[in-house]
Amino acid sequence: MAVISVPSSFAELLPPIEGAEVITWDVKDEPPRDDVEVVVVPPFNAPFIKRLGELPALRAVILSTAGYDHAVRYLPPGVTMANAVGVHGTATAEMALALMLAAQRDLPDFVRAQDRGSWLPPAVDRSLADSRVLLVGYGGVGRDLAARLLVSEATVTAVASRARDGDEYVDTVHPIDDLSALLPDHDILVLAVPLVPATKGLIGADELALLPDDALVVNVGRGPLLDTDALIAECASGRLRAALDVTDPEPLPEGHPLWSTRGVLISPHRGGSTTAFPKRAARYVEKQIEHYVRNGRITHVVARGEDR
């Protein structure tokens, strides 16, 4: 019988699973048992996941988040880790679309005017329709966003780590090496890739300079994908705009210049935090546990603990 720990918020959503003893542990207090083989980590886990090293029988870790850069350093040697594949794609795509629409249609100006009780004069806003959108990252979030953008009548170009055939949303997926050539021809740049050594600082001053005037930069991946100082310089000048669900640093401290930079819209990393999360996460965890019981391993492995 495999012993699996799950967060208390998931426990009541999981059905009995043959071959698994499911116990509750939120990865905060001392481990309840020393024979736990698989740990499902709750969504708000740092820094508690350092307790994973206290489990001698641990073989696998299942995250509740799509990002995993924050958790790899706590992974004991030989232990595999899976991220929450298919759990946050829809919600994060919703956030990216909301940020784009808000920025294109100047919704922050409307909110400020409403706070003042002021009716703004007529003006022409940018449209998402007919915009050329460059999606950097074409996994679950990228594909879910592409589907929504096409309904909005935008043109979509996809970029991933390597070239591959397209799908029902894009004709082809370009390799990351094509990024510099693609940037000048797009009105909106969306970052939706995981943070790994190869993607840290992916968009810096040189890449931002390639974007056309008035382009919008949207980041729903991780803050360090984007050079914050370079972005501030471009936005402060009025040449570019930005809509960010993630920042570097994060949380963004009080008084940071990004808060008041012209043309920047910030949401506090809420992309995956919706009412859709608990049931979707529970379904994913259920499938992972069933696979582990049958095969002795988890799927969608993104990292393995290394000897230190």
C-alpha positions as CSV (number, residue, x, y, z in Angstrom):
1,M,0.0,0.0,0.0
2,A,1.6,3.3,-1.1
3,V,1.4,6.1,1.4
4,I,0.5,9.4,-0.2
5,S,0.2,12.8,1.6
6,V,-2.1,15.4,0.3
7,P,-3.0,18.9,1.5
8,S,-6.1,19.1,3.7
9,S,-7.8,21.3,1.0
10,F,-7.6,18.3,-1.4
11,A,-8.4,15.5,0.9
12,E,-12.2,15.8,0.8
13,L,-12.1,16.1,-3.0
14,L,-10.3,12.8,-3.6
15,P,-12.2,9.5,-3.9
16,P,-10.7,6.3,-2.4
17,I,-7.9,5.0,-4.6
18,E,-7.2,1.3,-4.6
19,G,-3.6,0.6,-3.6
20,A,-3.0,4.0,-1.9
21,E,-3.3,5.1,1.6
22,V,-4.0,8.8,1.4
23,I,-3.1,10.9,4.5
24,T,-3.3,14.6,5.1
25,W,-0.2,16.8,5.5
26,D,0.1,20.5,4.6
27,V,4.0,20.3,4.6
28,K,4.1,22.9,7.4
29,D,4.4,20.9,10.6
30,E,6.6,17.8,11.3
31,P,5.9,14.9,8.9
32,P,3.2,12.7,10.3
33,R,4.9,9.5,9.3
34,D,8.2,8.3,8.0
35,D,6.8,5.9,5.3
36,V,5.4,8.6,3.0
37,E,6.4,7.8,-0.6
38,V,4.6,10.7,-2.5
39,V,4.0,14.2,-1.2
40,V,1.4,16.5,-2.9
41,V,2.5,20.0,-2.0
42,P,-0.1,22.7,-1.4
43,P,-0.1,25.7,-3.7
44,F,1.2,28.2,-1.1
45,N,4.2,26.1,0.0
46,A,7.4,28.1,0.4
47,P,9.4,27.8,2.5
48,F,7.8,24.8,4.1
49,I,8.9,22.4,1.4
50,K,12.3,22.2,3.0
51,R,10.7,19.5,5.2
52,L,10.8,17.1,2.2
53,G,14.3,16.1,3.3
54,E,12.8,14.7,6.5
55,L,11.1,11.8,4.7
56,P,13.3,8.8,4.3
57,A,10.9,6.8,2.1
58,L,10.1,9.8,-0.2
59,R,10.2,8.9,-3.9
60,A,8.1,11.6,-5.6
61,V,6.7,15.1,-5.2
62,I,3.7,16.6,-7.0
63,L,3.4,20.3,-7.0
64,S,0.2,22.3,-7.1
65,T,1.8,25.0,-9.2
66,A,2.8,25.1,-12.8
67,G,6.1,26.8,-11.9
68,Y,8.7,24.7,-10.2
69,D,11.9,26.9,-10.0
70,H,11.1,27.7,-6.4
71,A,11.0,24.1,-5.3
72,V,13.9,22.3,-7.0
73,R,16.4,23.3,-4.4
74,Y,14.4,21.4,-1.7
75,L,14.2,18.1,-3.7
76,P,16.1,15.3,-2.0
77,P,18.6,13.3,-4.1
78,G,16.9,10.8,-6.4
79,V,13.4,12.1,-5.8
80,T,11.3,13.1,-8.9
81,M,9.1,16.2,-9.1
82,A,6.1,16.9,-11.3
83,N,4.4,20.2,-11.8
84,A,0.7,20.8,-12.1
85,V,0.2,20.1,-15.7
86,G,-3.1,21.1,-17.1
87,V,-4.3,22.6,-13.8
88,H,-3.5,26.3,-14.2
89,G,-3.5,26.7,-18.0
90,T,-7.0,27.9,-18.4
91,A,-6.9,30.3,-15.5
92,T,-3.5,31.7,-16.4
93,A,-4.7,32.2,-20.0
94,E,-7.7,34.0,-18.7
95,M,-5.4,36.4,-16.7
96,A,-3.2,37.0,-19.7
97,L,-6.2,37.8,-21.9
98,A,-7.7,40.0,-19.2
99,L,-4.4,41.9,-18.9
100,M,-4.1,42.4,-22.6
101,L,-7.7,43.6,-22.9
102,A,-7.3,45.9,-19.9
103,A,-4.1,47.4,-21.3
104,Q,-5.3,47.7,-24.9
105,R,-8.7,49.3,-23.9
106,D,-7.2,51.6,-21.2
107,L,-9.3,50.1,-18.4
108,P,-6.9,51.4,-15.7
109,D,-7.7,55.0,-16.8
110,F,-11.4,54.2,-16.6
111,V,-11.1,52.9,-13.0
112,R,-9.1,56.0,-12.0
113,A,-11.7,58.3,-13.6
114,Q,-14.5,56.5,-11.8
115,D,-12.7,56.9,-8.5
116,R,-12.6,60.7,-9.3
117,G,-16.2,60.7,-10.6
118,S,-14.9,62.0,-13.9
119,W,-16.3,61.2,-17.4
120,L,-13.4,60.9,-19.8
121,P,-13.6,62.6,-23.2
122,P,-14.0,60.6,-26.4
123,A,-10.9,58.8,-27.6
124,V,-9.9,55.8,-29.8
125,D,-8.5,52.8,-27.9
126,R,-6.3,50.1,-29.2
127,S,-8.0,46.8,-30.2
128,L,-6.9,43.2,-29.5
129,A,-8.6,42.3,-32.8
130,D,-6.1,42.5,-35.7
131,S,-3.2,42.7,-33.2
132,R,-0.1,40.5,-33.9
133,V,0.6,38.5,-30.7
134,L,3.9,36.7,-30.2
135,L,3.5,33.8,-27.6
136,V,6.8,32.8,-26.1
137,G,6.1,29.5,-24.5
138,Y,3.7,27.1,-26.1
139,G,2.7,24.6,-23.5
140,G,-0.6,24.4,-21.7
141,V,-0.9,28.1,-21.0
142,G,0.3,29.1,-24.5
143,R,-2.2,26.8,-26.3
144,D,-5.1,27.9,-24.0
145,L,-4.2,31.5,-24.7
146,A,-3.9,31.0,-28.4
147,A,-7.4,29.6,-28.5
148,R,-8.8,32.7,-26.8
149,L,-6.8,35.1,-28.9
150,L,-8.0,33.6,-32.2
151,V,-11.6,34.0,-31.0
152,S,-10.6,37.7,-30.3
153,E,-9.5,37.9,-34.0
154,A,-5.8,38.4,-33.2
155,T,-3.0,36.9,-35.2
156,V,-0.9,34.4,-33.2
157,T,2.7,33.4,-33.6
158,A,4.1,30.7,-31.2
159,V,7.7,30.2,-30.0
160,A,9.0,27.3,-27.9
161,S,12.4,25.9,-27.0
162,R,12.6,24.1,-30.4
163,A,10.8,24.1,-33.7
164,R,7.9,21.7,-34.2
165,D,4.7,21.3,-36.2
166,G,1.8,23.5,-35.5
167,D,-1.7,22.5,-34.4
168,E,-5.3,23.8,-34.7
169,Y,-4.2,27.2,-33.5
170,V,-0.9,28.0,-35.2
171,D,0.7,26.8,-38.5
172,T,4.1,26.2,-36.9
173,V,5.9,26.6,-33.6
174,H,9.1,28.6,-34.1
175,P,12.3,27.8,-32.2
176,I,13.6,30.3,-29.6
177,D,16.4,31.1,-31.9
178,D,13.9,32.9,-34.2
179,L,12.9,35.3,-31.4
180,S,14.9,38.3,-32.4
181,A,13.7,38.1,-36.0
182,L,10.0,37.8,-34.9
183,L,9.9,40.6,-32.3
184,P,9.8,43.6,-34.7
185,D,6.7,42.2,-36.4
186,H,4.5,41.9,-33.3
187,D,2.3,44.3,-31.4
188,I,2.1,42.2,-28.2
189,L,4.7,39.9,-26.6
190,V,3.5,37.4,-24.1
191,L,5.9,35.4,-21.9
192,A,4.5,32.1,-20.6
193,V,7.6,29.9,-20.2
194,P,9.0,28.3,-17.0
195,L,11.9,29.9,-15.3
196,V,15.0,27.7,-15.8
197,P,18.7,28.8,-16.3
198,A,18.2,29.1,-20.1
199,T,15.2,31.4,-19.8
200,K,16.4,33.7,-17.0
201,G,16.8,37.2,-18.5
202,L,15.3,35.9,-21.8
203,I,13.9,39.4,-22.6
204,G,16.4,42.2,-21.9
205,A,17.2,45.6,-23.3
206,D,18.3,44.3,-26.7
207,E,15.1,42.3,-27.2
208,L,12.8,45.1,-25.9
209,A,14.5,47.5,-28.4
210,L,13.4,45.2,-31.3
211,L,9.7,45.6,-30.5
212,P,7.8,48.2,-32.4
213,D,6.7,51.5,-30.8
214,D,3.7,51.2,-28.5
215,A,4.0,47.4,-28.2
216,L,2.7,45.7,-25.1
217,V,4.8,43.3,-23.0
218,V,2.7,40.7,-21.0
219,N,4.4,38.4,-18.5
220,V,2.4,35.5,-16.9
221,G,5.4,33.2,-16.6
222,R,8.0,34.3,-14.0
223,G,9.4,37.8,-13.2
224,P,13.1,37.0,-13.9
225,L,12.2,36.1,-17.5
226,L,12.2,39.9,-18.1
227,D,14.8,42.5,-17.2
228,T,12.9,44.9,-14.9
229,D,15.2,47.8,-15.3
230,A,15.2,47.6,-19.1
231,L,11.4,47.4,-19.1
232,I,11.1,50.4,-16.8
233,A,13.3,52.4,-19.1
234,E,11.3,51.5,-22.2
235,C,7.9,52.2,-20.5
236,A,9.0,55.4,-18.8
237,S,9.9,56.8,-22.1
238,G,6.5,56.0,-23.4
239,R,7.8,53.7,-26.2
240,L,6.5,50.4,-24.7
241,R,3.7,49.3,-22.3
242,A,3.5,46.4,-20.0
243,A,0.9,44.2,-18.2
244,L,2.5,41.9,-15.6
245,D,1.1,39.2,-13.4
246,V,4.6,38.4,-12.2
247,T,7.5,40.8,-11.3
248,D,11.1,40.7,-10.4
249,P,11.4,41.2,-7.4
250,E,8.3,39.5,-6.1
251,P,6.4,40.5,-4.1
252,L,7.1,44.0,-5.6
253,P,8.1,46.1,-2.6
254,E,6.4,49.3,-1.7
255,G,8.0,52.3,-3.4
256,H,9.5,50.2,-6.2
257,P,9.6,52.4,-9.4
258,L,7.7,49.8,-11.4
259,W,4.6,50.6,-9.4
260,S,4.5,54.2,-10.9
261,T,6.0,53.6,-14.3
262,R,4.0,55.0,-17.1
263,G,2.0,52.4,-19.1
264,V,2.5,49.5,-16.7
265,L,-0.4,47.4,-15.3
266,I,0.4,45.0,-12.4
267,S,-1.6,42.2,-10.9
268,P,-0.2,40.4,-7.8
269,H,0.6,37.0,-9.3
270,R,-3.1,35.8,-9.3
271,G,-3.0,34.0,-12.7
272,G,-3.8,30.5,-11.4
273,S,-5.7,31.5,-8.3
274,T,-9.4,31.0,-9.2
275,T,-12.4,29.0,-8.1
276,A,-11.6,26.5,-10.8
277,F,-8.4,25.4,-9.1
278,P,-9.4,23.0,-6.3
279,K,-11.4,20.5,-8.4
280,R,-9.0,20.6,-11.3
281,A,-6.0,20.1,-9.0
282,A,-7.7,17.2,-7.3
283,R,-8.5,15.5,-10.6
284,Y,-4.8,15.8,-11.6
285,V,-3.6,14.5,-8.3
286,E,-6.0,11.6,-8.5
287,K,-4.6,10.6,-11.9
288,Q,-1.0,10.9,-10.6
289,I,-1.7,8.7,-7.6
290,E,-3.3,6.1,-9.8
291,H,-0.4,6.1,-12.1
292,Y,2.1,5.8,-9.2
293,V,0.2,2.9,-7.7
294,R,0.2,1.1,-11.1
295,N,3.7,1.9,-12.3
296,G,5.8,3.0,-9.2
297,R,6.5,6.4,-10.6
298,I,4.7,9.7,-11.4
299,T,4.3,11.3,-14.8
300,H,5.1,14.8,-16.1
301,V,8.5,14.8,-14.3
302,V,10.2,18.2,-14.6
303,A,13.1,17.7,-12.1
304,R,15.0,15.1,-10.2
305,G,16.9,15.7,-7.0
306,E,20.7,15.6,-7.5
307,D,23.4,14.5,-5.1
308,R,24.8,17.4,-3.2
